[in-house]
Amino acid sequence: MPGIVFWALMVIAGQIGFFLAARIENEVWGPIALLVLPLLIFLAALLFFAHFFRYVDSDHETTTTPHSE
């Protein structure tokens, strides 16, 4: 996966986090959610995509083991 596509997906994940956090209208939890929720969704997406695309090489062929080059 090209790096620009990966980071575009990360930005979209962060924006989803901001959208969800903005829906919380509590005076105490609203500001906390605006700080924490986008970060948590960003990290979850980062871990998912890093694991999911771990074994895809430059030729877009899925391998079962990492390259030892």
Stockholm file with secondary structure:
# STOCKHOLM 1.0

chainA/1-69         MPGIVFWALMVIAGQIGFFLAARIENEVWGPIALLVLPLLIFLAALLFFAHFFRYVDSDHETTTTPHSE
#=GR chainA/1-69 SS CCHHHHHHHHHHHHHHHHHHHHTCCCTTHHHHHHHHHHHHHHHHHHHHHHHHTTTBCTTSCBCSSCCCC
#=GC SS_cons        CCHHHHHHHHHHHHHHHHHHHHTCCCTTHHHHHHHHHHHHHHHHHHHHHHHHTTTBCTTSCBCSSCCCC
//
